[in-house]
């Protein structure tokens, strides 16, 4: 066993226990391993222990990893999720190389992804990022604008709007954490009532994992608890 495999097992066990604690269905919550800044060898090691979905924030770093895995470990059928801010000049590469995008918060970006998604690939899975805490420093559409934007994006070809994503303002208080995630879930419920078949709530990281699962998360984004502490100086 390795440190990464031990960490993966510990994180998975915690997710399963928290599902049970809050009366969620077994394995209703999936794990997205956030591999930004970590070397591709760490991704390969995690994949060899059963992890499939990996989240990346920085496009060029991600493209290098995707290419390396495809050329050197073609047997690994990995699922790549882009979870960082999206600039207009980056949409083509994202549309061509990723299966999921969690950070769409503008109609212009969604339109570009739709136009640039190759017709030979399945529709690109999209989550609309909501600035659920109203932080000036955070990306995301304001909650009051989320329903209208989601309804417009849902009709674009070559995209499949799967759900919502948020990174709430940090808090160590469980009740405050749950309130933010509950607000995101209510937006999703409103959209479902408007006829959108959404099945994904991408919410919850290492520090607020339990609150997210309690409020309906279907995908948690975990990095350091799997790969270790990041060194942004590299």
C-alpha positions in Angstrom: 0.0 0.0 0.0 1.1 3.6 -0.6 0.3 6.9 1.0 -2.0 7.9 -1.8 -3.8 4.6 -1.7 -4.1 4.8 2.1 -5.5 8.4 1.8 -7.9 7.4 -0.9 -9.2 4.6 1.2 -9.6 6.9 4.3 -11.4 9.6 2.2 -13.8 7.0 0.7 -14.6 5.5 4.1 -15.3 8.9 5.5 -17.7 9.7 2.6 -19.5 6.4 3.0 -19.8 6.9 6.8 -21.1 10.5 6.3 -23.7 9.3 3.7 -25.0 6.8 6.3 -25.0 9.5 9.1 -27.2 11.8 7.0 -29.4 9.1 5.5 -28.0 9.5 2.0 -28.1 6.5 -0.4 -25.0 4.4 -0.4 -22.4 5.6 -2.9 -24.7 8.5 -3.9 -21.7 10.8 -3.4 -18.8 10.5 -5.9 -15.2 11.6 -5.3 -13.4 14.1 -7.6 -9.7 14.0 -6.8 -8.4 17.5 -7.3 -4.9 17.0 -8.8 -3.9 20.5 -9.6 -0.2 21.2 -8.9 0.5 17.5 -8.2 2.7 15.6 -10.7 1.1 13.3 -13.2 2.7 10.3 -11.5 0.5 11.0 -8.5 -2.6 10.9 -10.8 -1.4 7.6 -12.3 -0.9 6.1 -8.8 -4.4 7.2 -7.7 -5.9 5.8 -10.9 -4.1 2.4 -10.3 -6.0 2.3 -7.0 -9.3 2.8 -8.6 -9.8 6.6 -8.8 -11.2 7.7 -12.2 -12.2 11.4 -11.9 -9.6 14.1 -11.6 -10.1 17.9 -11.3 -7.7 20.4 -12.7 -7.6 24.2 -12.4 -4.7 25.3 -14.7 -5.2 24.5 -18.4 -1.7 24.0 -19.7 -0.7 21.9 -16.7 -3.8 19.8 -17.2 -3.3 19.4 -21.0 0.3 18.2 -20.3 -1.0 15.6 -17.9 -3.8 14.5 -20.2 -1.4 14.0 -23.0 1.1 12.1 -20.9 -1.5 9.7 -19.6 -3.0 9.1 -23.0 0.5 8.4 -24.5 2.0 6.4 -21.6 -1.0 4.8 -19.8 -3.7 4.4 -22.5 -5.3 1.7 -20.5 -6.4 4.2 -17.9 -9.8 5.5 -18.9 -9.7 8.7 -16.8 -12.4 11.4 -16.6 -11.0 14.9 -16.6 -12.9 17.8 -15.0 -12.0 21.4 -15.4 -12.8 23.3 -12.2 -10.9 26.6 -12.6 -11.8 30.0 -13.9 -12.3 30.0 -17.7 -11.0 32.7 -20.0 -12.4 33.0 -23.5 -9.2 32.1 -25.2 -9.1 28.8 -23.3 -12.5 27.4 -24.2 -11.5 25.5 -27.3 -8.9 23.4 -25.5 -11.3 22.7 -22.6 -14.0 21.7 -25.0 -11.7 19.3 -26.9 -10.0 17.6 -23.9 -12.3 17.5 -20.9 -15.4 15.5 -20.1 -16.7 17.9 -17.4 -16.5 21.6 -16.7 -17.6 22.8 -13.3 -16.9 26.5 -13.5 -19.2 28.0 -16.2 -20.6 31.3 -15.0 -21.2 33.3 -18.2 -23.4 32.6 -21.2 -20.6 33.7 -23.5 -18.3 30.9 -22.1 -21.1 28.3 -22.4 -21.7 29.3 -26.0 -18.1 29.0 -26.9 -17.8 25.6 -25.3 -20.9 24.5 -27.2 -19.6 25.8 -30.5 -16.1 24.3 -30.0 -17.0 20.9 -28.6 -16.1 18.4 -31.4 -19.2 16.7 -32.9 -17.3 13.4 -32.6 -17.4 13.6 -28.8 -20.3 13.2 -26.4 -21.9 16.4 -25.0 -19.7 18.2 -22.5 -21.0 17.9 -19.0 -21.5 21.3 -17.5 -22.0 22.6 -13.9 -23.0 26.2 -13.5 -20.9 27.9 -10.8 -22.8 29.9 -8.3 -21.2 32.6 -6.1 -23.4 31.4 -3.2 -21.8 33.6 -0.5 -21.6 36.7 -2.7 -17.8 37.1 -2.2 -16.2 39.7 -4.5 -13.1 37.6 -4.9 -15.0 34.5 -6.0 -16.1 33.5 -9.5 -19.7 32.5 -10.1 -23.0 33.9 -11.2 -25.0 35.6 -8.4 -27.8 33.4 -7.0 -30.5 35.8 -8.2 -29.3 35.4 -11.8 -28.7 31.6 -11.7 -32.1 30.4 -12.8 -32.3 32.5 -16.0 -28.7 31.7 -17.0 -29.2 28.0 -16.4 -32.3 27.9 -18.6 -30.4 29.7 -21.4 -27.4 27.4 -21.2 -29.5 24.2 -21.0 -30.6 24.7 -24.6 -27.2 24.9 -26.1 -26.1 22.0 -28.4 -23.1 19.8 -27.5 -23.5 20.6 -23.8 -25.4 18.8 -21.1 -26.2 20.9 -18.1 -25.8 18.5 -15.2 -26.1 20.7 -12.1 -24.5 23.4 -10.0 -21.1 24.0 -8.3 -20.1 26.4 -5.5 -17.2 27.3 -3.2 -18.9 28.9 -0.2 -17.1 31.4 2.0 -14.9 29.5 4.5 -16.4 28.8 7.9 -15.6 26.4 10.7 -19.3 26.5 11.9 -21.2 23.4 10.7 -24.6 25.3 10.7 -23.1 28.1 8.5 -21.6 25.6 6.2 -24.9 23.8 5.8 -26.8 27.0 5.2 -24.7 27.9 2.2 -25.0 24.4 0.7 -28.7 24.3 1.4 -29.1 27.6 -0.6 -27.3 25.9 -3.6 -29.6 22.9 -3.3 -32.7 25.1 -3.3 -31.5 26.7 -6.6 -31.1 23.3 -8.1 -34.6 22.3 -6.9 -36.0 25.4 -8.5 -34.4 24.5 -11.8 -35.7 20.9 -11.5 -39.2 22.3 -11.0 -38.6 24.4 -14.2 -38.1 21.2 -16.1 -34.3 20.7 -16.1 -33.1 17.2 -15.5 -30.2 18.1 -13.2 -28.5 15.4 -11.2 -25.3 16.9 -9.9 -24.4 19.1 -6.9 -20.6 19.7 -7.0 -20.0 21.0 -3.5 -17.8 20.1 -0.6 -14.1 20.0 0.0 -11.9 18.7 2.8 -12.9 21.4 5.3 -16.7 21.3 4.7 -17.2 17.8 3.4 -19.7 16.7 6.0 -21.9 19.7 5.6 -22.0 19.3 1.9 -23.0 15.7 2.1 -25.7 16.5 4.7 -27.2 19.0 2.2 -27.3 16.9 -0.9 -23.9 17.0 -2.5 -23.4 14.3 -5.2 -19.7 15.1 -5.9 -17.1 16.3 -3.5 -13.8 17.8 -4.6 -10.9 16.6 -2.5 -7.2 17.3 -3.1 -4.7 17.6 -0.2 -6.4 14.8 1.8 -5.5 12.5 -1.1 -2.2 13.8 -2.5 -0.8 15.8 0.5 0.0 19.4 1.0 0.5 21.6 -2.2 3.6 23.4 -2.9 2.6 26.4 -5.1 6.2 27.6 -5.3 7.0 24.8 -7.8 
